[in-house]
Amino acid sequence: MKYPKKKRAGFHPGESAERKSFQGNTLPDGFDLNNNPEAFVRFDKDRQHTFYSENLLPLLQHEPTKIIGKKITESGYLRELSEEVDHLIELVIQSKKPFFNEFSFLHNNRPFWISIGFTPERNHENEVIAVSGVIRDINEQKKLEKNYANKKQRYKLTAEASEYGVWDWVVADEAMHLSRKWKALLGYYPDELEDKFSTWTDLIHPDDYNRVKRTFENFLKSSALIFESEFRLKHKDGLYRWFKSRVAALRDSEGNAVRVLGTNRDITVEKKHEGDLRMLHQAIMQSPVPIVITDLEGYIEFFNPAYCKITGYRKEELVGKKTNIQKSGYHPTTYYKELWDTITTGNEWVGEFKNRNKNGKVYWELASISSLKDEHGIITNYLKISEEITSLKRLEDDLRKSQKRTRIENQSRTNFMANMSHEIRTPINGIIGFSELLKAGDLTQDQQLRYADIIEESSRYLLLLIDDIIDISKIEANELKVKKDACSLTNTFNDLSVQFQQMMERKQKEKIEIRFRKPKLKHHDFIFTDTKRLKQILVNLFDNALKFTESGYIEIGYQLLNKNKLQFYVEDTGQGIPKDQVKTIFNRTLQHAHSLKDREGGAGLGLAISDGLVKLLGGSMNVKSVENKGSIFYFTIPYDKISAPAKTQPKKTTNDYNFENCTVLIAEDVDYNYEYLFEILRDTKANVLWAKDGIDALNLYSKNKVDLILMDIQMPEIDGYQATRTIRQSDSGIPIIAQTAYAMSDEHQKCLDAGCNEVLCKPIKMKELLDTLANYLK
């Protein structure tokens, strides 16, 4: 057989052919047996029917009958051909070769033409295990062959009127008829493309060419009558468009294709939709967002990998299950009822779930559930798209707790500030009030002394309150530093016993017994700690016990817990602390309720300060209390033993403050502070110079012979630090005594580093000032 020449070498459509054939029990995707002009049958090696397409009997115009398991001779649908065809099936089984032929039988006294093709099916051992067959009604073909001229003209008219592009190729000829529609689908007029085989092949996309060539050649070589293929053809505008071609072949008695007819349908839009669907499917499957589709009862029909990941279930474990396998029991039944009431009416439900995965781990997700409807608007499925929000819920919970803490702290801070205002105004009221009474005149000497004592006591209380505020502020800002040195436990308790007795007398608590307890076992007296802060802690604890104890005893003591720890305690028989308030006892903003009963008031800072100081000393503080029976506060600090320091001679003091012929420069920018110092020095016969700022101090110092300088630290123009450093550049010997309102220990050191000899903290006591000056002017 001769084939027309091709413009592309190697393209020989007669060498092989691709066919859509029925083999075994499977068919290519999308191939519908019942909508094809051929009928399909299958026989086992005993020539009994194992399969037939539903169009078999209608195609042969035979009444419905049961044929599975029967031979052709038993079924009767091939009438008088049954014996002959059954014999041919036997030949195919024996020869292991395919068979094709045309037959006719009488139907309604007229010949009925069919073509039959049988193909053996082999196993791996080349044994025939079945025979598949294709039966085609070729009555029309026979009529076409008989009346070829008329049919050809009719075919041409039909092709021109069809919405498909039609082509007709005689295999032995180069000529290929291309319908007007075939050319129009590619944007050409009829006379712009030649009617020849190479016109088609030249327009095939390069990427599709080899596949189409191979498929077409295989089809021509096969016994198949039809096949379908998809490929791209180049449009006149230069772009490629997708076409689906359905091809049928007319074959001679030897099975060779003599004529091939086909239709081309433009499927570019369909391909675009297929691409969109593939992209959508890919997006769903690769999305990190869990997606699941259920039927109307909630049974899972589709899900993506992200859904498996969040639930912890494998794919096979989810199929056929309901989504309620995720329930954690957190939500009430009414929550789910509201959900179903929403989605069954076609509305979207958005909400949060607290679910449980396969391993029992609880997680939160934000979900949107909506209905899927068919073309008639009927709900067919439900779609759930969710996002895990466990971390977000944790943040929300933390935020709520933080907001609650903030509200409590703000309220506590308000209460604390109100209490501070009260505590500060109370001594100020005494200071201002009795100062006005002193100015009123007509007072006896006893009254004057009494009022002066009240003013002094109120001032000392105010100073202590300010010191407490400074301490707690520095503790909370992690800025308070302790100064550890040799501390004698014996001397500390001796000093405290005197101080505690004075506190008892001042508060008139005659019914209380003070007890001191020390370890009976011999122990090292000197430890390495901050003596000042240790005393402050014990004073605060004793003061607290004194406030809430009216009778009984207050016991102060310490004991050795082990070779590394000392435990101090203060025990009282006072009111005790309610059980629910013990945990907040060291919180400065949460004073315990019974403090409201305290007749002597208090800022509520002592315990908070003591707790902070204990931590700075390397220990911890606790409390045990029984309401209406008493409390015991105890704390531990390291038992760091240290050698006793060398004894130093105490500074000698004198009451003879005669500074005649001595010049004292007072650098002080506040008038009444200078006046206070001047009055103290008036009777000492000292010559006093007054500088109102740092520059004035430097000028007076340079113009006068000065024996001692009282240097205020906080001054305008030049502060006391800079003024001291400037003076030290020319005079390293003159005594400079700093006077400052800064009470911090680091400020004290800063003054010494600037060049000051000593530091006096305001308010300055008269005797302290005179003793200090006497040490340098005598």
C-alpha positions in Angstrom: 0.0 0.0 0.0 1.3 3.4 -1.0 1.1 6.3 1.4 1.2 9.9 0.3 4.4 11.8 0.9 4.7 13.9 4.0 6.5 17.1 4.5 7.9 15.9 7.8 10.2 12.9 7.5 9.1 9.7 9.3 5.4 10.4 9.4 3.7 7.3 7.8 0.1 7.1 8.9 -0.3 3.6 7.5 2.4 1.9 9.6 0.5 1.7 12.9 -2.7 2.8 14.5 -4.1 3.7 17.9 -7.5 2.4 18.9 -9.9 2.6 21.7 -10.3 -1.1 22.2 -11.9 -3.1 25.0 -9.5 -5.3 26.8 -10.2 -7.2 30.0 -12.7 -5.5 32.3 -11.3 -2.0 32.0 -11.7 0.9 29.5 -9.9 4.2 29.0 -11.1 7.1 31.2 -14.1 8.8 29.7 -14.8 6.1 27.1 -18.6 5.2 27.1 -19.4 1.9 25.5 -23.1 2.5 25.2 -22.7 5.8 23.3 -20.6 4.3 20.6 -21.7 2.9 17.2 -20.0 -0.3 18.0 -21.1 -3.0 20.3 -18.6 -4.8 22.5 -18.6 -8.4 23.6 -16.2 -10.7 25.5 -16.0 -14.5 25.7 -14.0 -16.7 28.0 -11.9 -19.6 26.6 -15.0 -21.8 26.7 -16.6 -19.2 24.2 -19.2 -18.2 26.8 -20.2 -14.6 27.1 -18.6 -12.7 30.1 -19.5 -9.2 29.0 -21.5 -7.3 26.4 -22.3 -3.7 26.0 -25.9 -2.6 26.5 -26.2 -1.5 22.9 -25.4 -5.0 21.5 -29.0 -6.3 21.2 -30.5 -3.0 20.1 -27.8 -2.7 17.5 -28.7 -6.1 16.1 -32.4 -5.4 16.5 -32.8 -8.4 18.7 -35.3 -8.7 21.6 -33.7 -8.5 25.1 -32.5 -11.8 26.4 -30.1 -13.2 29.0 -26.8 -14.0 27.3 -24.1 -13.9 30.1 -22.7 -17.4 30.5 -24.1 -18.6 27.2 -22.4 -19.2 23.8 -23.4 -17.3 20.7 -25.2 -20.5 19.5 -27.2 -20.5 22.6 -28.1 -16.8 22.6 -29.4 -16.6 19.0 -28.9 -12.9 18.5 -26.8 -13.5 15.3 -29.5 -15.8 13.9 -28.1 -18.0 11.1 -24.6 -16.7 11.7 -24.3 -18.1 15.2 -22.6 -21.4 14.3 -20.1 -19.8 11.9 -19.2 -17.0 14.4 -18.9 -19.5 17.2 -16.5 -21.5 15.1 -14.5 -18.3 14.3 -14.1 -17.6 18.1 -12.7 -21.1 18.5 -10.2 -20.4 15.6 -9.1 -17.2 17.3 -8.5 -19.1 20.6 -6.6 -21.9 18.8 -4.6 -19.6 16.5 -4.1 -16.8 19.0 -4.6 -14.4 16.1 -7.2 -11.6 15.7 -10.0 -12.0 13.1 -12.0 -9.4 11.2 -14.8 -9.9 8.6 -18.1 -8.7 7.4 -21.3 -10.7 7.6 -24.9 -10.4 6.7 -28.0 -12.2 7.9 -31.7 -11.9 7.0 -33.8 -9.6 9.1 -37.3 -8.8 8.0 -36.5 -10.5 4.8 -33.7 -8.0 4.1 -30.0 -8.4 4.5 -28.5 -7.0 7.7 -24.8 -6.2 7.4 -22.4 -6.2 10.3 -18.6 -6.2 10.7 -17.1 -8.4 13.4 -13.5 -8.2 14.8 -12.2 -10.6 17.4 -9.0 -10.2 19.3 -7.4 -12.8 21.6 -6.4 -11.8 25.2 -3.3 -13.5 26.5 -1.8 -14.0 29.9 1.8 -13.8 30.9 2.4 -17.3 29.6 0.9 -16.4 26.2 -2.2 -18.5 26.8 -5.5 -17.2 25.4 -7.7 -16.5 28.4 -10.5 -14.6 26.6 -11.6 -13.1 23.3 -12.9 -9.5 23.0 -14.9 -8.5 20.0 -16.3 -5.4 18.3 -19.6 -5.7 16.3 -20.5 -2.9 14.1 -23.7 -2.2 12.1 -22.3 -1.6 8.6 -25.6 -1.5 6.7 -25.1 2.2 6.1 -21.5 1.6 5.0 -22.7 -0.9 2.5 -25.3 1.5 1.2 -22.5 4.1 1.1 -20.3 1.9 -1.0 -23.3 1.1 -3.3 -24.4 4.6 -3.7 -21.0 6.3 -3.2 -21.5 9.3 -5.4 -24.7 10.3 -3.8 -23.5 9.7 -0.3 -20.3 11.7 -1.0 -22.3 14.7 -2.0 -24.6 14.3 0.9 -21.6 13.9 3.3 -20.1 17.1 1.9 -23.2 19.1 2.5 -23.5 17.7 6.0 -19.9 18.5 6.7 -20.3 22.1 5.6 -23.3 22.5 7.8 -21.8 20.9 10.9 -20.5 22.9 13.8 -17.5 20.6 13.8 -14.6 20.8 11.5 -14.8 17.7 9.2 -12.0 16.2 7.2 -11.9 13.2 4.8 -8.8 11.5 3.7 -8.3 8.7 1.1 -5.3 6.9 2.5 -3.7 6.2 -0.9 -3.9 9.9 -1.9 -2.3 13.0 -0.7 -5.5 14.9 -1.1 -7.5 15.5 2.2 -10.8 17.3 2.1 -11.0 20.0 4.8 -14.4 21.4 5.4 -15.1 25.2 5.4 -15.8 24.8 9.2 -12.4 23.0 9.7 -10.6 26.0 8.2 -12.8 28.6 9.9 -12.1 27.1 13.3 -8.5 28.1 12.6 -9.4 31.5 11.3 -8.9 30.8 7.6 -11.1 31.4 4.6 -11.6 28.3 2.4 -9.1 29.3 -0.3 -6.4 30.1 2.3 -5.5 26.5 3.1 -4.9 23.7 0.6 -6.9 20.5 0.9 -4.0 18.1 1.5 -2.7 15.9 4.3 0.3 18.0 5.0 -1.8 21.0 5.7 -3.0 19.3 8.9 0.3 17.9 10.0 2.1 21.3 9.4 -0.3 23.0 11.8 0.2 20.5 14.7 2.0 22.0 17.8 5.6 20.8 17.9 5.1 19.3 21.4 2.1 17.3 20.2 3.5 16.2 16.8 5.3 13.0 17.8 2.4 11.8 20.0 -0.2 12.5 17.3 2.0 10.8 14.6 2.5 7.7 16.7 -1.2 7.5 17.7 -2.5 8.0 14.1 0.0 5.4 12.7 -1.0 2.9 15.4 -4.7 3.4 14.5 -4.1 2.8 10.8 -2.2 -0.4 11.5 -4.8 -1.7 14.0 -8.2 -3.1 13.4 -9.9 -0.4 15.4 -12.6 1.5 13.6 -12.5 4.7 15.7 -10.2 6.6 18.0 -10.1 10.0 19.7 -7.2 12.2 20.3 -6.5 15.7 21.6 -3.9 18.1 20.2 -3.2 21.7 19.4 -3.3 23.4 16.0 -1.9 26.7 15.1 -4.5 29.4 14.5 -4.1 32.1 11.9 -3.4 34.6 14.7 -0.3 32.7 15.6 -1.8 31.2 18.8 -2.5 27.5 19.3 -5.9 26.2 20.0 -6.9 22.8 21.5 -9.0 20.4 19.4 -10.6 17.0 20.1 -10.5 14.8 17.0 -12.8 11.8 16.6 -11.6 9.6 13.8 -13.3 6.6 11.9 -11.7 4.4 9.3 -13.1 2.4 6.4 -11.2 -0.8 6.0 -10.9 -3.3 3.1 -11.4 -7.0 3.5 -7.9 -7.4 4.8 -8.4 -4.8 7.5 -6.4 -2.1 5.9 -7.6 1.5 6.3 -8.6 2.8 2.9 -10.4 5.9 4.0 -10.3 8.0 7.1 -12.9 10.5 8.2 -12.7 12.7 11.2 -14.2 15.7 13.1 -12.4 18.4 14.9 -14.0 20.2 17.8 -12.5 23.3 19.4 -12.0 22.5 23.1 -9.7 25.4 24.0 -12.2 26.8 26.5 -12.7 23.3 28.0 -9.0 22.9 28.4 -8.8 26.2 30.1 -11.5 25.1 32.5 -9.6 21.8 33.0 -6.5 23.7 33.8 -8.4 25.9 36.2 -9.8 22.9 37.9 -6.4 21.2 38.1 -5.0 24.4 39.6 -7.9 24.6 42.1 -7.4 21.0 43.0 -3.7 21.6 43.5 -4.3 24.7 45.6 -6.7 22.8 47.8 -4.4 19.8 48.2 -1.4 21.9 48.9 -3.2 24.5 51.1 -2.1 24.7 54.7 -5.7 25.4 55.6 -7.8 22.3 56.5 -10.6 21.7 54.0 -13.3 19.0 54.3 -16.5 18.3 52.3 -19.3 16.2 53.9 -22.6 14.9 52.7 -25.9 16.2 54.2 -25.5 14.0 57.3 -21.9 15.1 58.0 -20.1 12.0 56.6 -16.8 12.9 55.2 -16.5 12.7 51.4 -13.4 14.8 50.6 -10.5 16.3 52.6 -7.1 17.7 52.0 -3.8 16.7 53.6 -4.0 19.7 56.0 -7.1 18.2 57.4 -5.3 15.0 58.1 -2.5 16.9 59.8 -4.7 18.9 62.1 -6.9 15.9 63.1 -4.1 13.4 63.3 -6.0 10.8 61.3 -4.8 8.9 58.2 -6.7 9.1 55.0 -8.2 5.6 55.3 -9.3 6.4 58.8 -11.4 9.4 57.8 -13.3 8.0 54.8 -16.9 7.2 55.8 -16.5 8.9 59.2 -18.4 11.9 60.5 -16.6 15.1 61.4 -17.9 14.7 65.0 -14.9 12.4 65.7 -13.2 15.7 66.5 -15.5 16.7 69.3 -13.8 17.4 72.6 -17.0 17.7 74.7 -16.3 21.4 75.4 -19.2 22.8 73.4 -22.9 22.2 74.6 -25.4 20.5 72.3 -27.1 23.9 71.7 -23.9 25.1 70.1 -24.0 22.4 67.4 -27.8 22.8 67.0 -27.3 26.5 66.1 -24.7 25.4 63.6 -26.9 22.9 61.8 -29.9 25.3 61.9 -27.7 27.8 60.1 -26.2 25.7 57.3 -29.3 23.6 56.5 -31.0 26.8 55.5 -28.2 27.6 53.1 -26.5 30.2 55.3 -22.8 30.4 56.2 -21.8 29.6 59.8 -18.6 31.1 61.2 -17.4 30.2 64.7 -14.8 28.5 66.8 -14.3 24.9 67.8 -12.4 23.4 70.6 -11.6 20.0 69.1 -9.6 17.0 70.0 -7.3 15.2 67.5 -6.7 11.4 67.3 -4.0 11.5 70.0 -6.2 13.3 72.4 -4.5 16.7 72.0 -7.0 19.6 72.3 -6.8 22.4 69.8 -8.8 25.5 68.7 -9.8 26.3 65.2 -11.8 29.1 63.5 -14.1 27.5 61.0 -16.4 28.6 58.2 -19.1 26.1 57.1 -21.2 26.7 54.0 -23.5 24.7 51.8 -22.7 23.5 48.2 -25.7 23.6 45.8 -26.4 22.0 42.5 -27.7 23.8 39.4 -31.2 23.7 40.8 -30.2 25.4 44.1 -30.6 22.2 46.1 -28.0 21.6 48.9 -25.9 18.6 48.1 -22.9 18.9 50.4 -21.3 21.0 53.2 -17.9 22.7 52.9 -15.8 23.4 56.0 -12.7 25.6 55.8 -10.8 26.1 59.1 -7.7 27.6 60.6 -6.0 26.5 63.8 -6.0 29.3 66.3 -4.7 27.5 69.4 -1.8 30.0 69.8 -4.1 32.9 69.2 -6.5 31.6 71.9 -3.6 31.2 74.3 -2.6 34.8 73.6 -6.2 35.9 74.2 -6.3 34.0 77.5 -3.0 35.5 78.5 -4.3 38.9 77.6 -7.4 38.4 79.6 -5.4 37.3 82.6 -3.0 40.3 82.1 -6.0 42.7 81.8 -7.4 41.2 85.0 -4.1 41.6 86.8 -3.8 45.1 85.5 -7.2 46.0 86.8 -6.4 44.5 90.2 -3.0 46.3 90.2 -4.5 49.6 89.1 -7.1 49.4 91.8 -4.5 48.3 94.3 -2.2 51.1 93.1 -5.1 53.6 93.6 -5.7 52.3 97.1 -2.0 52.4 97.8 -1.7 56.0 96.6 -4.7 57.0 98.6 -3.1 55.4 101.7 0.2 57.2 100.9 -1.6 60.5 100.7 -3.2 59.8 104.0 0.1 58.8 105.6 2.0 61.8 104.2 -0.7 64.3 105.1 -1.0 63.0 108.7 2.5 64.2 109.8 2.4 67.3 107.6 -0.8 68.2 109.4 1.0 67.9 112.7 4.0 69.9 111.5 1.9 72.8 109.9 -0.7 72.8 112.6 1.6 73.0 115.6 3.9 75.4 113.8 0.9 77.8 113.5 0.2 77.4 117.2 3.7 78.2 118.1 3.5 81.4 116.0 0.2 82.4 117.7 2.1 83.4 121.0 0.8 83.5 124.6 2.1 80.0 125.2 3.6 78.6 128.3 7.1 77.1 128.1 5.7 73.6 128.6 3.2 74.1 125.7 6.0 75.4 123.5 8.2 72.3 124.3 5.2 70.0 123.8 4.4 71.5 120.4 8.0 71.4 119.4 8.2 67.7 120.3 5.1 67.0 118.2 6.6 68.8 115.2 9.9 66.9 115.6 8.1 63.5 116.0 5.9 64.2 112.9 9.0 65.2 110.9 10.8 62.1 111.9 7.8 60.0 110.9 7.6 61.8 107.6 11.3 61.2 107.0 10.9 57.5 107.8 8.0 57.3 105.4 10.0 58.9 102.6 12.9 56.5 103.3 10.5 53.6 102.9 9.1 54.9 99.6 12.7 55.3 98.3 13.6 51.8 99.5 10.6 50.0 97.9 11.1 52.0 94.7 14.7 50.9 94.4 13.9 47.3 95.3 11.2 47.1 92.6 13.5 48.7 90.1 16.4 46.3 91.1 18.5 49.3 91.9 19.0 48.9 95.7 22.4 47.6 96.6 23.4 46.0 99.9 26.8 46.6 101.5 28.0 43.5 103.2 30.6 43.7 106.0 31.4 42.1 109.3 28.2 41.9 111.4 28.2 41.0 115.1 25.0 39.1 115.9 25.5 39.9 119.6 25.9 43.6 119.1 23.0 43.7 116.6 20.6 42.2 119.1 21.9 44.4 121.9 21.2 47.5 119.8 17.8 46.2 118.8 16.8 45.4 122.4 17.3 49.1 123.3 15.5 50.3 120.2 12.6 47.9 120.7 12.1 49.0 124.3 12.0 52.6 123.2 9.4 51.7 120.5 7.3 49.9 123.2 7.4 52.9 125.5 6.6 55.4 122.7 3.5 53.4 121.7 2.6 52.7 125.3 2.3 48.9 125.0 3.0 48.1 128.6 1.0 44.8 128.5 3.4 43.2 126.0 6.5 41.2 127.0 9.5 41.4 124.8 11.6 38.1 124.5 14.9 37.6 122.9 16.1 34.1 122.0 19.6 33.1 120.8 20.9 29.6 120.0 22.0 27.7 123.0 24.8 26.0 121.0 28.0 27.9 120.7 28.2 29.6 117.3 30.3 32.1 115.4 29.3 35.7 116.3 30.4 37.5 113.2 28.8 36.9 109.8 29.2 38.6 106.4 26.1 40.6 105.7 24.6 44.1 105.6 24.1 45.0 109.3 22.1 48.1 108.5 19.6 46.2 106.3 19.4 43.2 108.7 18.4 45.6 111.5 15.9 47.3 109.2 14.3 44.0 108.5 13.9 43.1 112.1 12.8 46.6 113.1 10.1 46.4 110.4 8.9 42.9 111.6 8.9 44.1 115.2 7.0 47.3 114.3 4.4 45.2 112.4 4.0 42.9 115.4 3.7 45.8 117.7 0.9 47.3 115.7 -1.3 44.3 115.9 -0.5 43.0 119.4 -2.2 44.4 122.5 -1.1 41.9 125.1 0.9 38.7 125.4 4.5 38.7 124.0 6.6 39.5 121.0 9.6 37.1 120.6 12.6 37.9 118.5 15.3 35.3 117.9 17.5 33.4 115.5 18.8 29.9 115.2 21.2 27.8 113.1 19.3 25.7 110.5 22.5 24.1 109.2 26.1 25.1 108.7 25.1 27.3 105.8 21.9 29.0 107.0 20.7 31.3 109.7 17.0 31.7 110.5 15.6 34.8 112.2 12.1 35.2 113.4 9.6 37.5 115.0 6.7 35.9 116.8 3.7 37.7 118.3 0.4 36.8 120.0 -1.6 39.5 118.1 -4.6 39.5 115.8 -3.1 37.1 113.2 -3.8 37.2 109.5 -6.8 35.8 107.7 -6.0 32.6 105.8 -7.0 34.0 102.4 -4.7 37.0 102.8 -1.5 35.3 103.8 -0.3 35.0 100.2 -0.6 38.8 99.6 0.9 39.9 102.9 4.2 40.9 101.2 2.5 42.8 98.4 2.8 46.5 99.0 -0.4 47.3 97.2 -2.5 44.7 98.9 -2.6 45.4 102.6 -4.3 42.7 104.6 -7.8 43.5 105.8 -7.0 43.7 109.5 -4.6 46.6 108.9 -7.8 48.7 108.6 -8.3 48.0 112.3 -4.9 49.3 113.1 -5.3 52.3 115.2 -1.7 53.5 114.5 -2.0 53.5 110.7 0.9 52.7 108.6 1.9 52.9 104.9 2.0 49.1 104.5 5.6 49.2 103.1 7.5 47.5 105.9 6.8 43.9 105.0 7.3 44.4 101.3 10.6 46.2 101.9 11.7 43.4 104.4 10.8 40.7 101.8 12.8 42.5 99.2 15.8 43.1 101.5 15.9 39.4 102.5 16.1 38.4 98.9 19.0 40.9 98.3 20.8 39.3 101.3 20.4 35.9 99.6 17.5 34.5 101.6 13.7 34.1 101.7 10.9 35.1 104.0 7.7 33.3 105.0 4.9 33.7 107.5 2.7 31.4 109.5 -0.4 32.8 111.1 -3.6 31.8 112.9 -6.3 34.5 113.0 -6.9 35.8 116.5 -3.9 33.8 117.9 -0.9 35.4 116.4 1.8 35.2 113.7 5.4 34.3 113.1 7.5 35.9 110.4 10.7 34.1 109.7 13.5 34.5 107.1 16.8 32.9 106.3 20.1 34.4 105.2 23.4 32.8 104.5 25.5 31.9 107.5 28.8 33.2 106.1 31.2 33.3 109.0 33.8 36.0 109.0 36.7 37.0 111.4 36.0 39.8 113.9 37.3 43.2 112.5 40.1 45.1 114.2 38.8 47.4 116.9 38.9 51.2 116.0 39.0 54.1 118.3 35.7 55.9 118.2 35.8 59.6 117.2 35.9 61.9 120.2 33.1 64.4 120.5 32.9 67.5 122.5 30.3 69.9 123.6 32.8 72.8 123.2 31.9 74.1 119.7 34.2 77.1 119.5 35.2 77.8 115.9 36.5 81.3 116.5 38.9 82.5 113.7 37.6 79.7 111.4 35.8 80.6 108.1 33.0 78.2 107.0 31.7 78.5 103.4 28.1 77.4 103.1 27.1 76.6 99.5 23.3 76.4 99.7 20.7 77.7 97.1 17.7 77.4 99.4 17.4 80.4 101.8 15.8 78.7 104.8 18.3 75.8 104.6 21.1 78.3 104.8 19.3 80.1 107.6 19.0 76.9 109.6 22.8 76.2 109.2 23.7 79.8 110.1 21.7 79.7 113.3 23.4 76.5 114.4 26.8 78.1 113.8 25.9 81.5 115.3 27.1 80.6 118.8 30.3 78.9 117.6 31.8 82.3 116.7 32.7 80.9 113.2 33.0 83.3 110.2 30.2 82.2 107.8 30.2 82.9 104.0 27.1 82.2 101.9 27.2 81.0 98.3 23.9 80.7 96.5 25.1 78.5 93.6 28.1 76.6 92.4 29.7 79.5 90.5 29.3 81.8 93.6 30.9 79.1 95.7 34.0 79.0 93.5 34.3 82.8 93.4 34.0 83.1 97.3 36.5 80.2 97.7 39.0 81.8 95.4 38.8 85.3 97.1 38.8 84.2 100.7 40.8 82.0 103.1 38.3 79.2 103.8 38.8 76.5 106.5 35.8 74.3 105.6 33.1 74.0 103.0 29.5 72.8 103.5 28.7 71.9 99.9 25.1 71.4 98.8 25.0 68.8 96.0 21.9 70.0 94.1 22.5 73.6 93.0 21.9 75.7 89.9 24.6 76.7 87.4 27.2 74.3 88.7 26.2 71.4 91.0 28.1 70.4 94.1 29.9 67.5 92.4 31.5 69.7 89.8 32.3 72.5 92.2 34.1 70.0 94.5 36.1 68.5 91.7 37.1 72.0 90.6 38.3 72.9 94.1 40.2 69.6 94.5 42.3 70.5 91.4 44.0 73.3 93.3 43.5 72.3 97.0 43.5 68.7 98.1 43.5 69.5 101.8 40.5 71.7 102.6 37.7 69.7 104.3 34.5 69.6 102.1 31.4 68.2 103.8 28.6 67.3 101.4 25.0 68.0 102.4 22.5 66.3 100.2 18.8 65.4 100.1 19.8 62.2 98.2 19.7 59.4 100.7 20.8 56.6 98.4 24.0 54.7 99.2 25.3 55.1 95.7 24.8 58.9 96.0 26.8 58.8 99.2 29.7 57.1 97.3 29.3 59.5 94.4 30.0 62.4 96.8 33.1 60.7 98.2 34.3 60.0 94.7 33.9 63.7 93.7 36.3 64.6 96.6 34.1 65.2 99.6 35.5 64.2 103.0 32.1 63.2 104.5 28.4 63.2 103.7 25.5 64.6 105.8 22.0 63.7 104.7 19.2 66.1 105.0 17.5 66.8 107.3 20.8 67.6 109.1 20.7 67.2 112.9 22.4 70.0 114.9 24.6 67.8 117.0 25.6 65.7 114.0 26.7 68.9 112.1 28.6 70.4 115.0 30.4 67.1 115.8 31.4 66.7 112.2 32.7 70.3 112.0 34.6 69.9 115.3 36.5 66.9 113.9 38.0 69.1 111.2 38.2 72.6 112.8 39.8 71.6 116.1 
